[in-house]
Amino acid sequence: MKEKKGIIILSVAALIFSVLSASIGFGLLGDSGLGFLLRVLCGFCFIVTPLLIIQLIISVFKKDR
């Protein structure tokens, strides 16, 4: 039971930091003088990171059952 609580805390922390880093990245990207294609690629990376973390959390808890 103690191990499952640790996994939950770690998963929530990873998700929070992932969303925060994506938010900071979008804020910095708006002020940059990058071209359109580079902005789109950076924005895609910032969007995909939290989604991959969510998918990782789902797969960890599916495997645990």
PQR file of N, CA, C, O and H, with PARSE charges and radii, in Angstrom:
ATOM      1  N   MET A   1       0.822  -1.196   0.000 -0.4000 1.5000
ATOM      2  CA  MET A   1       0.000   0.000   0.000 -0.0000 2.0000
ATOM      3  C   MET A   1       0.867   1.262   0.000  0.5500 1.7000
ATOM      4  O   MET A   1       0.538   2.255  -0.648 -0.5500 1.4000
ATOM      5  N   LYS A   2       1.970   1.204   0.731 -0.4000 1.5000
ATOM      6  CA  LYS A   2       2.843   2.367   0.815 -0.0000 2.0000
ATOM      7  C   LYS A   2       3.483   2.673  -0.539  0.5500 1.7000
ATOM      8  O   LYS A   2       3.695   3.837  -0.878 -0.5500 1.4000
ATOM      9  H   LYS A   2       2.238   0.397   1.257  0.4000 1.0000
ATOM     10  N   GLU A   3       3.790   1.631  -1.309 -0.4000 1.5000
ATOM     11  CA  GLU A   3       4.405   1.807  -2.625 -0.0000 2.0000
ATOM     12  C   GLU A   3       3.425   2.467  -3.595  0.5500 1.7000
ATOM     13  O   GLU A   3       3.826   3.305  -4.403 -0.5500 1.4000
ATOM     14  H   GLU A   3       3.618   0.685  -1.033  0.4000 1.0000
ATOM     15  N   LYS A   4       2.155   2.101  -3.523 -0.4000 1.5000
ATOM     16  CA  LYS A   4       1.155   2.697  -4.416 -0.0000 2.0000
ATOM     17  C   LYS A   4       0.974   4.185  -4.105  0.5500 1.7000
ATOM     18  O   LYS A   4       0.781   4.985  -5.020 -0.5500 1.4000
ATOM     19  H   LYS A   4       1.829   1.420  -2.867  0.4000 1.0000
ATOM     20  N   LYS A   5       1.034   4.561  -2.839 -0.4000 1.5000
ATOM     21  CA  LYS A   5       0.916   5.969  -2.458 -0.0000 2.0000
ATOM     22  C   LYS A   5       2.101   6.759  -3.007  0.5500 1.7000
ATOM     23  O   LYS A   5       1.934   7.898  -3.443 -0.5500 1.4000
ATOM     24  H   LYS A   5       1.192   3.912  -2.095  0.4000 1.0000
ATOM     25  N   GLY A   6       3.279   6.175  -2.992 -0.4000 1.5000
ATOM     26  CA  GLY A   6       4.464   6.826  -3.550 -0.0000 2.0000
ATOM     27  C   GLY A   6       4.351   7.022  -5.051  0.5500 1.7000
ATOM     28  O   GLY A   6       4.765   8.053  -5.582 -0.5500 1.4000
ATOM     29  H   GLY A   6       3.415   5.249  -2.638  0.4000 1.0000
ATOM     30  N   ILE A   7       3.792   6.040  -5.731 -0.4000 1.5000
ATOM     31  CA  ILE A   7       3.597   6.149  -7.180 -0.0000 2.0000
ATOM     32  C   ILE A   7       2.602   7.263  -7.494  0.5500 1.7000
ATOM     33  O   ILE A   7       2.786   8.011  -8.454 -0.5500 1.4000
ATOM     34  H   ILE A   7       3.455   5.203  -5.300  0.4000 1.0000
ATOM     35  N   ILE A   8       1.555   7.371  -6.692 -0.4000 1.5000
ATOM     36  CA  ILE A   8       0.553   8.419  -6.910 -0.0000 2.0000
ATOM     37  C   ILE A   8       1.173   9.798  -6.703  0.5500 1.7000
ATOM     38  O   ILE A   8       0.957  10.700  -7.512 -0.5500 1.4000
ATOM     39  H   ILE A   8       1.405   6.764  -5.912  0.4000 1.0000
ATOM     40  N   ILE A   9       1.939   9.968  -5.630 -0.4000 1.5000
ATOM     41  CA  ILE A   9       2.574  11.257  -5.361 -0.0000 2.0000
ATOM     42  C   ILE A   9       3.556  11.618  -6.461  0.5500 1.7000
ATOM     43  O   ILE A   9       3.594  12.766  -6.905 -0.5500 1.4000
ATOM     44  H   ILE A   9       2.114   9.235  -4.973  0.4000 1.0000
ATOM     45  N   LEU A  10       4.346  10.657  -6.904 -0.4000 1.5000
ATOM     46  CA  LEU A  10       5.310  10.894  -7.977 -0.0000 2.0000
ATOM     47  C   LEU A  10       4.602  11.244  -9.288  0.5500 1.7000
ATOM     48  O   LEU A  10       5.057  12.121 -10.021 -0.5500 1.4000
ATOM     49  H   LEU A  10       4.315   9.724  -6.543  0.4000 1.0000
ATOM     50  N   SER A  11       3.510  10.574  -9.580 -0.4000 1.5000
ATOM     51  CA  SER A  11       2.761  10.844 -10.805 -0.0000 2.0000
ATOM     52  C   SER A  11       2.147  12.245 -10.795  0.5500 1.7000
ATOM     53  O   SER A  11       2.185  12.950 -11.803 -0.5500 1.4000
ATOM     54  H   SER A  11       3.141   9.862  -8.984  0.4000 1.0000
ATOM     55  N   VAL A  12       1.592  12.638  -9.672 -0.4000 1.5000
ATOM     56  CA  VAL A  12       0.995  13.970  -9.566 -0.0000 2.0000
ATOM     57  C   VAL A  12       2.069  15.045  -9.680  0.5500 1.7000
ATOM     58  O   VAL A  12       1.865  16.063 -10.342 -0.5500 1.4000
ATOM     59  H   VAL A  12       1.561  12.065  -8.853  0.4000 1.0000
ATOM     60  N   ALA A  13       3.214  14.822  -9.034 -0.4000 1.5000
ATOM     61  CA  ALA A  13       4.304  15.791  -9.109 -0.0000 2.0000
ATOM     62  C   ALA A  13       4.825  15.918 -10.541  0.5500 1.7000
ATOM     63  O   ALA A  13       5.088  17.026 -11.008 -0.5500 1.4000
ATOM     64  H   ALA A  13       3.379  13.995  -8.496  0.4000 1.0000
ATOM     65  N   ALA A  14       4.977  14.794 -11.238 -0.4000 1.5000
ATOM     66  CA  ALA A  14       5.447  14.828 -12.625 -0.0000 2.0000
ATOM     67  C   ALA A  14       4.460  15.575 -13.517  0.5500 1.7000
ATOM     68  O   ALA A  14       4.868  16.348 -14.384 -0.5500 1.4000
ATOM     69  H   ALA A  14       4.764  13.893 -10.859  0.4000 1.0000
ATOM     70  N   LEU A  15       3.183  15.350 -13.311 -0.4000 1.5000
ATOM     71  CA  LEU A  15       2.165  16.027 -14.114 -0.0000 2.0000
ATOM     72  C   LEU A  15       2.157  17.533 -13.837  0.5500 1.7000
ATOM     73  O   LEU A  15       2.046  18.329 -14.769 -0.5500 1.4000
ATOM     74  H   LEU A  15       2.852  14.722 -12.607  0.4000 1.0000
ATOM     75  N   ILE A  16       2.272  17.922 -12.588 -0.4000 1.5000
ATOM     76  CA  ILE A  16       2.277  19.351 -12.237 -0.0000 2.0000
ATOM     77  C   ILE A  16       3.483  20.050 -12.845  0.5500 1.7000
ATOM     78  O   ILE A  16       3.345  21.114 -13.448 -0.5500 1.4000
ATOM     79  H   ILE A  16       2.363  17.274 -11.831  0.4000 1.0000
ATOM     80  N   PHE A  17       4.664  19.461 -12.691 -0.4000 1.5000
ATOM     81  CA  PHE A  17       5.860  20.091 -13.237 -0.0000 2.0000
ATOM     82  C   PHE A  17       5.854  20.101 -14.758  0.5500 1.7000
ATOM     83  O   PHE A  17       6.393  21.023 -15.371 -0.5500 1.4000
ATOM     84  H   PHE A  17       4.776  18.596 -12.201  0.4000 1.0000
ATOM     85  N   SER A  18       5.257  19.100 -15.370 -0.4000 1.5000
ATOM     86  CA  SER A  18       5.147  19.064 -16.819 -0.0000 2.0000
ATOM     87  C   SER A  18       4.254  20.190 -17.331  0.5500 1.7000
ATOM     88  O   SER A  18       4.597  20.867 -18.299 -0.5500 1.4000
ATOM     89  H   SER A  18       4.819  18.351 -14.872  0.4000 1.0000
ATOM     90  N   VAL A  19       3.118  20.386 -16.685 -0.4000 1.5000
ATOM     91  CA  VAL A  19       2.203  21.454 -17.087 -0.0000 2.0000
ATOM     92  C   VAL A  19       2.842  22.820 -16.841  0.5500 1.7000
ATOM     93  O   VAL A  19       2.697  23.722 -17.666 -0.5500 1.4000
ATOM     94  H   VAL A  19       2.840  19.836 -15.898  0.4000 1.0000
ATOM     95  N   LEU A  20       3.543  22.987 -15.721 -0.4000 1.5000
ATOM     96  CA  LEU A  20       4.211  24.251 -15.431 -0.0000 2.0000
ATOM     97  C   LEU A  20       5.302  24.557 -16.456  0.5500 1.7000
ATOM     98  O   LEU A  20       5.436  25.696 -16.904 -0.5500 1.4000
ATOM     99  H   LEU A  20       3.661  22.254 -15.051  0.4000 1.0000
ATOM    100  N   SER A  21       6.072  23.549 -16.820 -0.4000 1.5000
ATOM    101  CA  SER A  21       7.131  23.796 -17.804 -0.0000 2.0000
ATOM    102  C   SER A  21       6.547  24.125 -19.171  0.5500 1.7000
ATOM    103  O   SER A  21       7.108  24.947 -19.896 -0.5500 1.4000
ATOM    104  H   SER A  21       5.963  22.625 -16.455  0.4000 1.0000
ATOM    105  N   ALA A  22       5.441  23.504 -19.535 -0.4000 1.5000
ATOM    106  CA  ALA A  22       4.797  23.837 -20.804 -0.0000 2.0000
ATOM    107  C   ALA A  22       4.248  25.262 -20.771  0.5500 1.7000
ATOM    108  O   ALA A  22       4.321  25.979 -21.768 -0.5500 1.4000
ATOM    109  H   ALA A  22       4.985  22.836 -18.946  0.4000 1.0000
ATOM    110  N   SER A  23       3.703  25.670 -19.639 -0.4000 1.5000
ATOM    111  CA  SER A  23       3.184  27.034 -19.520 -0.0000 2.0000
ATOM    112  C   SER A  23       4.301  28.060 -19.626  0.5500 1.7000
ATOM    113  O   SER A  23       4.156  29.069 -20.317 -0.5500 1.4000
ATOM    114  H   SER A  23       3.643  25.088 -18.828  0.4000 1.0000
ATOM    115  N   ILE A  24       5.401  27.811 -18.952 -0.4000 1.5000
ATOM    116  CA  ILE A  24       6.551  28.718 -19.035 -0.0000 2.0000
ATOM    117  C   ILE A  24       7.098  28.749 -20.452  0.5500 1.7000
ATOM    118  O   ILE A  24       7.461  29.812 -20.956 -0.5500 1.4000
ATOM    119  H   ILE A  24       5.518  26.992 -18.391  0.4000 1.0000
ATOM    120  N   GLY A  25       7.158  27.601 -21.092 -0.4000 1.5000
ATOM    121  CA  GLY A  25       7.641  27.539 -22.468 -0.0000 2.0000
ATOM    122  C   GLY A  25       6.777  28.332 -23.423  0.5500 1.7000
ATOM    123  O   GLY A  25       7.294  29.041 -24.286 -0.5500 1.4000
ATOM    124  H   GLY A  25       6.864  26.738 -20.683  0.4000 1.0000
ATOM    125  N   PHE A  26       5.455  28.222 -23.279 -0.4000 1.5000
ATOM    126  CA  PHE A  26       4.561  28.999 -24.135 -0.0000 2.0000
ATOM    127  C   PHE A  26       4.727  30.495 -23.891  0.5500 1.7000
ATOM    128  O   PHE A  26       4.672  31.291 -24.828 -0.5500 1.4000
ATOM    129  H   PHE A  26       5.035  27.646 -22.578  0.4000 1.0000
ATOM    130  N   GLY A  27       4.931  30.879 -22.624 -0.4000 1.5000
ATOM    131  CA  GLY A  27       5.142  32.292 -22.318 -0.0000 2.0000
ATOM    132  C   GLY A  27       6.414  32.826 -22.950  0.5500 1.7000
ATOM    133  O   GLY A  27       6.429  33.932 -23.490 -0.5500 1.4000
ATOM    134  H   GLY A  27       4.976  30.233 -21.862  0.4000 1.0000
ATOM    135  N   LEU A  28       7.474  32.047 -22.883 -0.4000 1.5000
ATOM    136  CA  LEU A  28       8.737  32.475 -23.483 -0.0000 2.0000
ATOM    137  C   LEU A  28       8.682  32.436 -25.007  0.5500 1.7000
ATOM    138  O   LEU A  28       9.323  33.243 -25.680 -0.5500 1.4000
ATOM    139  H   LEU A  28       7.461  31.149 -22.444  0.4000 1.0000
ATOM    140  N   LEU A  29       7.920  31.504 -25.539 -0.4000 1.5000
ATOM    141  CA  LEU A  29       7.813  31.375 -26.989 -0.0000 2.0000
ATOM    142  C   LEU A  29       7.090  32.575 -27.591  0.5500 1.7000
ATOM    143  O   LEU A  29       7.405  32.985 -28.708 -0.5500 1.4000
ATOM    144  H   LEU A  29       7.399  30.848 -24.992  0.4000 1.0000
ATOM    145  N   GLY A  30       6.133  33.138 -26.874 -0.4000 1.5000
ATOM    146  CA  GLY A  30       5.386  34.281 -27.390 -0.0000 2.0000
ATOM    147  C   GLY A  30       6.252  35.520 -27.558  0.5500 1.7000
ATOM    148  O   GLY A  30       6.002  36.331 -28.449 -0.5500 1.4000
ATOM    149  H   GLY A  30       5.877  32.804 -25.967  0.4000 1.0000
ATOM    150  N   ASP A  31       7.266  35.676 -26.715 -0.4000 1.5000
ATOM    151  CA  ASP A  31       8.135  36.847 -26.778 -0.0000 2.0000
ATOM    152  C   ASP A  31       9.352  36.644 -27.679  0.5500 1.7000
ATOM    153  O   ASP A  31      10.110  37.585 -27.915 -0.5500 1.4000
ATOM    154  H   ASP A  31       7.469  35.016 -25.991  0.4000 1.0000
ATOM    155  N   SER A  32       9.541  35.450 -28.172 -0.4000 1.5000
ATOM    156  CA  SER A  32      10.729  35.191 -28.986 -0.0000 2.0000
ATOM    157  C   SER A  32      10.537  35.692 -30.417  0.5500 1.7000
ATOM    158  O   SER A  32       9.409  35.885 -30.872 -0.5500 1.4000
ATOM    159  H   SER A  32       8.925  34.686 -27.980  0.4000 1.0000
ATOM    160  N   GLY A  33      11.622  35.893 -31.100 -0.4000 1.5000
ATOM    161  CA  GLY A  33      11.566  36.352 -32.481 -0.0000 2.0000
ATOM    162  C   GLY A  33      11.759  35.220 -33.464  0.5500 1.7000
ATOM    163  O   GLY A  33      12.333  35.421 -34.535 -0.5500 1.4000
ATOM    164  H   GLY A  33      12.538  35.735 -30.731  0.4000 1.0000
ATOM    165  N   LEU A  34      11.292  34.036 -33.121 -0.4000 1.5000
ATOM    166  CA  LEU A  34      11.467  32.876 -33.980 -0.0000 2.0000
ATOM    167  C   LEU A  34      10.516  32.932 -35.174  0.5500 1.7000
ATOM    168  O   LEU A  34       9.494  33.618 -35.148 -0.5500 1.4000
ATOM    169  H   LEU A  34      10.826  33.873 -32.251  0.4000 1.0000
ATOM    170  N   GLY A  35      10.880  32.195 -36.214 -0.4000 1.5000
ATOM    171  CA  GLY A  35      10.019  32.093 -37.382 -0.0000 2.0000
ATOM    172  C   GLY A  35       8.803  31.226 -37.090  0.5500 1.7000
ATOM    173  O   GLY A  35       8.720  30.566 -36.054 -0.5500 1.4000
ATOM    174  H   GLY A  35      11.710  31.637 -36.235  0.4000 1.0000
ATOM    175  N   PHE A  36       7.862  31.244 -38.028 -0.4000 1.5000
ATOM    176  CA  PHE A  36       6.597  30.537 -37.827 -0.0000 2.0000
ATOM    177  C   PHE A  36       6.799  29.034 -37.647  0.5500 1.7000
ATOM    178  O   PHE A  36       6.233  28.443 -36.727 -0.5500 1.4000
ATOM    179  H   PHE A  36       7.929  31.779 -38.870  0.4000 1.0000
ATOM    180  N   LEU A  37       7.592  28.416 -38.506 -0.4000 1.5000
ATOM    181  CA  LEU A  37       7.778  26.967 -38.440 -0.0000 2.0000
ATOM    182  C   LEU A  37       8.441  26.558 -37.128  0.5500 1.7000
ATOM    183  O   LEU A  37       8.052  25.560 -36.521 -0.5500 1.4000
ATOM    184  H   LEU A  37       8.051  28.896 -39.252  0.4000 1.0000
ATOM    185  N   LEU A  38       9.421  27.309 -36.695 -0.4000 1.5000
ATOM    186  CA  LEU A  38      10.095  26.990 -35.442 -0.0000 2.0000
ATOM    187  C   LEU A  38       9.161  27.181 -34.246  0.5500 1.7000
ATOM    188  O   LEU A  38       9.220  26.412 -33.287 -0.5500 1.4000
ATOM    189  H   LEU A  38       9.737  28.119 -37.188  0.4000 1.0000
ATOM    190  N   ARG A  39       8.310  28.190 -34.298 -0.4000 1.5000
ATOM    191  CA  ARG A  39       7.319  28.383 -33.233 -0.0000 2.0000
ATOM    192  C   ARG A  39       6.338  27.221 -33.176  0.5500 1.7000
ATOM    193  O   ARG A  39       5.975  26.760 -32.094 -0.5500 1.4000
ATOM    194  H   ARG A  39       8.263  28.815 -35.077  0.4000 1.0000
ATOM    195  N   VAL A  40       5.911  26.749 -34.342 -0.4000 1.5000
ATOM    196  CA  VAL A  40       4.978  25.621 -34.386 -0.0000 2.0000
ATOM    197  C   VAL A  40       5.633  24.367 -33.824  0.5500 1.7000
ATOM    198  O   VAL A  40       5.008  23.634 -33.059 -0.5500 1.4000
ATOM    199  H   VAL A  40       6.206  27.124 -35.221  0.4000 1.0000
ATOM    200  N   LEU A  41       6.873  24.115 -34.190 -0.4000 1.5000
ATOM    201  CA  LEU A  41       7.581  22.934 -33.678 -0.0000 2.0000
ATOM    202  C   LEU A  41       7.789  23.020 -32.167  0.5500 1.7000
ATOM    203  O   LEU A  41       7.597  22.028 -31.463 -0.5500 1.4000
ATOM    204  H   LEU A  41       7.382  24.711 -34.812  0.4000 1.0000
ATOM    205  N   CYS A  42       8.176  24.185 -31.663 -0.4000 1.5000
ATOM    206  CA  CYS A  42       8.351  24.353 -30.220 -0.0000 2.0000
ATOM    207  C   CYS A  42       7.017  24.226 -29.493  0.5500 1.7000
ATOM    208  O   CYS A  42       6.944  23.598 -28.437 -0.5500 1.4000
ATOM    209  H   CYS A  42       8.332  24.990 -32.235  0.4000 1.0000
ATOM    210  N   GLY A  43       5.976  24.810 -30.045 -0.4000 1.5000
ATOM    211  CA  GLY A  43       4.647  24.699 -29.451 -0.0000 2.0000
ATOM    212  C   GLY A  43       4.164  23.260 -29.414  0.5500 1.7000
ATOM    213  O   GLY A  43       3.538  22.836 -28.442 -0.5500 1.4000
ATOM    214  H   GLY A  43       6.036  25.320 -30.903  0.4000 1.0000
ATOM    215  N   PHE A  44       4.451  22.511 -30.466 -0.4000 1.5000
ATOM    216  CA  PHE A  44       4.087  21.090 -30.500 -0.0000 2.0000
ATOM    217  C   PHE A  44       4.794  20.336 -29.385  0.5500 1.7000
ATOM    218  O   PHE A  44       4.182  19.503 -28.716 -0.5500 1.4000
ATOM    219  H   PHE A  44       4.959  22.855 -31.256  0.4000 1.0000
ATOM    220  N   CYS A  45       6.074  20.617 -29.178 -0.4000 1.5000
ATOM    221  CA  CYS A  45       6.827  19.957 -28.105 -0.0000 2.0000
ATOM    222  C   CYS A  45       6.252  20.318 -26.738  0.5500 1.7000
ATOM    223  O   CYS A  45       6.159  19.459 -25.861 -0.5500 1.4000
ATOM    224  H   CYS A  45       6.572  21.293 -29.721  0.4000 1.0000
ATOM    225  N   PHE A  46       5.868  21.573 -26.547 -0.4000 1.5000
ATOM    226  CA  PHE A  46       5.314  21.991 -25.267 -0.0000 2.0000
ATOM    227  C   PHE A  46       3.954  21.365 -25.009  0.5500 1.7000
ATOM    228  O   PHE A  46       3.601  21.117 -23.857 -0.5500 1.4000
ATOM    229  H   PHE A  46       5.944  22.271 -27.259  0.4000 1.0000
ATOM    230  N   ILE A  47       3.189  21.107 -26.053 -0.4000 1.5000
ATOM    231  CA  ILE A  47       1.869  20.490 -25.886 -0.0000 2.0000
ATOM    232  C   ILE A  47       1.998  18.985 -25.651  0.5500 1.7000
ATOM    233  O   ILE A  47       1.263  18.416 -24.844 -0.5500 1.4000
ATOM    234  H   ILE A  47       3.475  21.309 -26.989  0.4000 1.0000
ATOM    235  N   VAL A  48       2.916  18.354 -26.342 -0.4000 1.5000
ATOM    236  CA  VAL A  48       3.038  16.899 -26.278 -0.0000 2.0000
ATOM    237  C   VAL A  48       3.587  16.416 -24.935  0.5500 1.7000
ATOM    238  O   VAL A  48       3.223  15.333 -24.478 -0.5500 1.4000
ATOM    239  H   VAL A  48       3.513  18.816 -26.997  0.4000 1.0000
ATOM    240  N   THR A  49       4.445  17.193 -24.306 -0.4000 1.5000
ATOM    241  CA  THR A  49       5.073  16.754 -23.059 -0.0000 2.0000
ATOM    242  C   THR A  49       4.046  16.413 -21.966  0.5500 1.7000
ATOM    243  O   THR A  49       4.109  15.311 -21.421 -0.5500 1.4000
ATOM    244  H   THR A  49       4.741  18.072 -24.678  0.4000 1.0000
ATOM    245  N   PRO A  50       3.107  17.304 -21.622 -0.5600 1.5000
ATOM    246  CA  PRO A  50       2.118  16.901 -20.606  0.2800 2.0000
ATOM    247  C   PRO A  50       1.242  15.738 -21.055  0.5500 1.7000
ATOM    248  O   PRO A  50       0.841  14.912 -20.236 -0.5500 1.4000
ATOM    249  N   LEU A  51       0.943  15.667 -22.343 -0.4000 1.5000
ATOM    250  CA  LEU A  51       0.128  14.551 -22.831 -0.0000 2.0000
ATOM    251  C   LEU A  51       0.844  13.217 -22.670  0.5500 1.7000
ATOM    252  O   LEU A  51       0.224  12.213 -22.320 -0.5500 1.4000
ATOM    253  H   LEU A  51       1.269  16.338 -23.009  0.4000 1.0000
ATOM    254  N   LEU A  52       2.149  13.207 -22.924 -0.4000 1.5000
ATOM    255  CA  LEU A  52       2.922  11.979 -22.739 -0.0000 2.0000
ATOM    256  C   LEU A  52       3.023  11.595 -21.264  0.5500 1.7000
ATOM    257  O   LEU A  52       2.999  10.411 -20.927 -0.5500 1.4000
ATOM    258  H   LEU A  52       2.653  14.022 -23.208  0.4000 1.0000
ATOM    259  N   ILE A  53       3.134  12.578 -20.395 -0.4000 1.5000
ATOM    260  CA  ILE A  53       3.165  12.295 -18.961 -0.0000 2.0000
ATOM    261  C   ILE A  53       1.835  11.691 -18.513  0.5500 1.7000
ATOM    262  O   ILE A  53       1.817  10.746 -17.725 -0.5500 1.4000
ATOM    263  H   ILE A  53       3.154  13.540 -20.669  0.4000 1.0000
ATOM    264  N   ILE A  54       0.725  12.232 -19.011 -0.4000 1.5000
ATOM    265  CA  ILE A  54      -0.586  11.678 -18.674 -0.0000 2.0000
ATOM    266  C   ILE A  54      -0.699  10.242 -19.174  0.5500 1.7000
ATOM    267  O   ILE A  54      -1.210   9.378 -18.461 -0.5500 1.4000
ATOM    268  H   ILE A  54       0.740  13.000 -19.651  0.4000 1.0000
ATOM    269  N   GLN A  55      -0.233   9.982 -20.381 -0.4000 1.5000
ATOM    270  CA  GLN A  55      -0.272   8.625 -20.922 -0.0000 2.0000
ATOM    271  C   GLN A  55       0.604   7.684 -20.104  0.5500 1.7000
ATOM    272  O   GLN A  55       0.239   6.528 -19.891 -0.5500 1.4000
ATOM    273  H   GLN A  55       0.182  10.684 -20.959  0.4000 1.0000
ATOM    274  N   LEU A  56       1.745   8.162 -19.648 -0.4000 1.5000
ATOM    275  CA  LEU A  56       2.632   7.352 -18.808 -0.0000 2.0000
ATOM    276  C   LEU A  56       1.958   7.015 -17.483  0.5500 1.7000
ATOM    277  O   LEU A  56       2.047   5.882 -17.009 -0.5500 1.4000
ATOM    278  H   LEU A  56       2.042   9.101 -19.821  0.4000 1.0000
ATOM    279  N   ILE A  57       1.293   7.984 -16.892 -0.4000 1.5000
ATOM    280  CA  ILE A  57       0.590   7.740 -15.631 -0.0000 2.0000
ATOM    281  C   ILE A  57      -0.528   6.715 -15.824  0.5500 1.7000
ATOM    282  O   ILE A  57      -0.712   5.829 -14.990 -0.5500 1.4000
ATOM    283  H   ILE A  57       1.221   8.904 -17.277  0.4000 1.0000
ATOM    284  N   ILE A  58      -1.255   6.834 -16.897 -0.4000 1.5000
ATOM    285  CA  ILE A  58      -2.327   5.869 -17.184 -0.0000 2.0000
ATOM    286  C   ILE A  58      -1.759   4.472 -17.368  0.5500 1.7000
ATOM    287  O   ILE A  58      -2.317   3.508 -16.844 -0.5500 1.4000
ATOM    288  H   ILE A  58      -1.106   7.554 -17.575  0.4000 1.0000
ATOM    289  N   SER A  59      -0.669   4.344 -18.099 -0.4000 1.5000
ATOM    290  CA  SER A  59      -0.093   3.020 -18.323 -0.0000 2.0000
ATOM    291  C   SER A  59       0.495   2.410 -17.048  0.5500 1.7000
ATOM    292  O   SER A  59       0.472   1.192 -16.875 -0.5500 1.4000
ATOM    293  H   SER A  59      -0.216   5.127 -18.525  0.4000 1.0000
ATOM    294  N   VAL A  60       1.023   3.256 -16.153 -0.4000 1.5000
ATOM    295  CA  VAL A  60       1.561   2.738 -14.900 -0.0000 2.0000
ATOM    296  C   VAL A  60       0.428   2.169 -14.043  0.5500 1.7000
ATOM    297  O   VAL A  60       0.572   1.098 -13.454 -0.5500 1.4000
ATOM    298  H   VAL A  60       1.042   4.246 -16.293  0.4000 1.0000
ATOM    299  N   PHE A  61      -0.672   2.868 -13.975 -0.4000 1.5000
ATOM    300  CA  PHE A  61      -1.768   2.384 -13.155 -0.0000 2.0000
ATOM    301  C   PHE A  61      -2.533   1.235 -13.800  0.5500 1.7000
ATOM    302  O   PHE A  61      -3.126   0.427 -13.087 -0.5500 1.4000
ATOM    303  H   PHE A  61      -0.790   3.738 -14.453  0.4000 1.0000
ATOM    304  N   LYS A  62      -2.537   1.137 -15.130 -0.4000 1.5000
ATOM    305  CA  LYS A  62      -3.149  -0.012 -15.789 -0.0000 2.0000
ATOM    306  C   LYS A  62      -2.347  -1.276 -15.524  0.5500 1.7000
ATOM    307  O   LYS A  62      -2.917  -2.336 -15.267 -0.5500 1.4000
ATOM    308  H   LYS A  62      -2.055   1.793 -15.710  0.4000 1.0000
ATOM    309  N   LYS A  63      -1.043  -1.166 -15.587 -0.4000 1.5000
ATOM    310  CA  LYS A  63      -0.185  -2.319 -15.385 -0.0000 2.0000
ATOM    311  C   LYS A  63      -0.241  -2.789 -13.935  0.5500 1.7000
ATOM    312  O   LYS A  63      -0.050  -3.974 -13.661 -0.5500 1.4000
ATOM    313  H   LYS A  63      -0.580  -0.304 -15.796  0.4000 1.0000
ATOM    314  N   ASP A  64      -0.498  -1.879 -13.014 -0.4000 1.5000
ATOM    315  CA  ASP A  64      -0.530  -2.193 -11.600 -0.0000 2.0000
ATOM    316  C   ASP A  64      -1.743  -3.050 -11.229  0.5500 1.7000
ATOM    317  O   ASP A  64      -1.694  -3.800 -10.254 -0.5500 1.4000
ATOM    318  H   ASP A  64      -0.653  -0.916 -13.237  0.4000 1.0000
ATOM    319  N   ARG A  65      -2.819  -2.945 -11.990 -0.4000 1.5000
ATOM    320  CA  ARG A  65      -4.048  -3.687 -11.672 -0.0000 2.0000
ATOM    321  C   ARG A  65      -3.947  -5.122 -11.967  0.5500 1.7000
ATOM    322  O   ARG A  65      -4.903  -5.866 -11.750 -0.5500 1.4000
ATOM    323  H   ARG A  65      -2.858  -2.336 -12.782  0.4000 1.0000
TER
END
